[in-house]
Amino acid sequence: MSLVTTMIAVAFTQFDKLMAAILFIRQQHITPQRGQEDEQVHKIANCELQVKLNACIRHHQEIIG
């Protein structure tokens, strides 16, 4: 019984870490519009966002697996 409780606690801790990472990404990448941004800068920011989100997805899959 204690093993199951420990496994559940670890899983919830991992979900909390995942949620914190997603909120941090959101805070970094959702900023007020400041006029016309350079398209290249915007593309780089989107690529960085995609890499971070992919890492969160992999983390989620590891938790579930």
Backbone as CSV, one residue per row, in Angstrom:
resi,resn,N_x,N_y,N_z,CA_x,CA_y,CA_z,C_x,C_y,C_z
1,MET,0.828,-1.196,0.000,0.000,0.000,0.000,0.871,1.258,0.000
2,SER,1.948,1.248,0.782,2.794,2.443,0.842,3.525,2.670,-0.483
3,LEU,3.812,1.594,-1.219,4.454,1.742,-2.524,3.528,2.475,-3.492
4,VAL,2.266,2.117,-3.489,1.286,2.771,-4.357,1.164,4.240,-3.990
5,THR,1.101,4.527,-2.705,1.004,5.911,-2.240,2.225,6.718,-2.671
6,THR,3.393,6.120,-2.561,4.622,6.794,-2.969,4.628,7.055,-4.465
7,MET,4.215,6.075,-5.262,4.177,6.236,-6.727,3.203,7.347,-7.121
8,ILE,2.069,7.413,-6.464,1.090,8.466,-6.757,1.663,9.827,-6.380
9,ALA,2.324,9.908,-5.247,2.925,11.171,-4.819,3.992,11.633,-5.813
10,VAL,4.805,10.711,-6.302,5.830,11.055,-7.289,5.180,11.542,-8.581
11,ALA,4.144,10.868,-9.018,3.453,11.273,-10.252,2.868,12.678,-10.115
12,PHE,2.228,12.963,-8.997,1.656,14.295,-8.806,2.733,15.362,-8.719
13,THR,3.861,15.025,-8.130,4.977,15.969,-8.081,5.472,16.273,-9.484
14,GLN,5.556,15.246,-10.319,5.993,15.450,-11.697,4.983,16.305,-12.466
15,PHE,3.698,16.079,-12.234,2.679,16.904,-12.886,2.783,18.365,-12.422
16,ASP,3.078,18.574,-11.153,3.273,19.945,-10.651,4.461,20.610,-11.329
17,LYS,5.555,19.862,-11.501,6.731,20.402,-12.189,6.397,20.740,-13.639
18,LEU,5.615,19.869,-14.280,5.207,20.098,-15.661,4.348,21.354,-15.758
19,MET,3.411,21.512,-14.852,2.547,22.692,-14.863,3.371,23.965,-14.646
20,ALA,4.325,23.922,-13.749,5.186,25.081,-13.501,5.990,25.429,-14.750
21,ALA,6.486,24.425,-15.446,7.254,24.674,-16.671,6.383,25.318,-17.740
22,ILE,5.159,24.832,-17.888,4.248,25.398,-18.894,3.885,26.836,-18.532
23,LEU,3.611,27.096,-17.264,3.295,28.467,-16.856,4.485,29.401,-17.070
24,PHE,5.699,28.905,-16.836,6.901,29.706,-17.060,7.057,30.024,-18.544
25,ILE,6.811,29.031,-19.398,6.879,29.259,-20.847,5.849,30.304,-21.251
26,ARG,4.653,30.173,-20.726,3.583,31.121,-21.050,3.987,32.538,-20.636
27,GLN,4.541,32.666,-19.441,4.939,33.980,-18.936,6.035,34.587,-19.813
28,GLN,6.949,33.765,-20.309,8.039,34.266,-21.141,7.583,34.665,-22.537
29,HIS,6.658,33.914,-23.103,6.343,34.089,-24.524,5.067,34.854,-24.816
30,ILE,4.251,35.097,-23.830,3.048,35.885,-24.076,3.308,37.269,-23.511
31,THR,3.690,38.153,-24.399,4.005,39.523,-24.011,3.124,40.473,-24.808
32,PRO,2.903,41.659,-24.305,2.095,42.627,-25.040,2.751,42.966,-26.381
33,GLN,1.927,43.203,-27.357,2.440,43.581,-28.678,3.105,44.944,-28.599
34,ARG,4.266,45.052,-29.191,5.004,46.310,-29.184,5.190,46.812,-30.618
35,GLY,4.121,46.957,-31.314,4.213,47.416,-32.690,4.627,46.271,-33.595
36,GLN,5.267,46.601,-34.683,5.693,45.613,-35.658,7.003,44.967,-35.209
37,GLU,6.970,43.672,-34.988,8.182,42.946,-34.651,8.870,42.502,-35.929
38,ASP,10.170,42.379,-35.848,10.937,41.832,-36.953,10.486,40.387,-37.168
39,GLU,10.187,40.026,-38.402,9.670,38.687,-38.688,10.678,37.604,-38.309
40,GLN,11.958,37.843,-38.508,12.986,36.861,-38.159,13.018,36.628,-36.648
41,VAL,12.922,37.692,-35.878,12.901,37.571,-34.409,11.678,36.773,-33.974
42,HIS,10.552,37.043,-34.631,9.315,36.333,-34.308,9.459,34.839,-34.614
43,LYS,10.080,34.491,-35.738,10.268,33.086,-36.102,11.188,32.379,-35.108
44,ILE,12.252,33.061,-34.691,13.180,32.475,-33.722,12.465,32.229,-32.397
45,ALA,11.666,33.195,-31.961,10.919,33.046,-30.708,9.953,31.875,-30.801
46,ASN,9.298,31.714,-31.948,8.370,30.592,-32.118,9.100,29.258,-32.094
47,CYS,10.286,29.202,-32.687,11.075,27.969,-32.667,11.483,27.619,-31.240
48,GLU,11.919,28.620,-30.478,12.289,28.389,-29.080,11.083,27.917,-28.278
49,LEU,9.934,28.522,-28.533,8.706,28.120,-27.848,8.374,26.670,-28.174
50,GLN,8.501,26.303,-29.443,8.195,24.936,-29.863,9.126,23.928,-29.195
51,VAL,10.397,24.256,-29.081,11.362,23.361,-28.424,10.972,23.157,-26.961
52,LYS,10.623,24.236,-26.275,10.247,24.138,-24.863,8.954,23.351,-24.686
53,LEU,7.988,23.579,-25.562,6.732,22.833,-25.470,6.948,21.351,-25.765
54,ASN,7.826,21.048,-26.724,8.140,19.645,-27.021,8.769,18.965,-25.810
55,ALA,9.629,19.689,-25.100,10.236,19.132,-23.887,9.158,18.841,-22.839
56,CYS,8.181,19.723,-22.724,7.075,19.498,-21.774,6.252,18.280,-22.192
57,ILE,6.036,18.126,-23.481,5.274,16.965,-23.976,6.020,15.672,-23.668
58,ARG,7.340,15.663,-23.898,8.138,14.478,-23.584,8.086,14.180,-22.078
59,HIS,8.157,15.220,-21.262,8.072,15.035,-19.805,6.722,14.412,-19.436
60,HIS,5.666,14.913,-20.037,4.329,14.372,-19.772,4.257,12.915,-20.168
61,GLN,4.810,12.569,-21.329,4.787,11.182,-21.771,5.583,10.280,-20.830
62,GLU,6.680,10.784,-20.274,7.457,10.016,-19.313,6.675,9.784,-18.023
63,ILE,5.904,10.792,-17.613,5.092,10.643,-16.402,4.034,9.561,-16.621
64,ILE,3.373,9.625,-17.762,2.290,8.695,-18.054,2.836,7.274,-18.252
65,GLY,4.017,7.177,-18.888,4.613,5.862,-19.223,5.185,5.177,-18.110
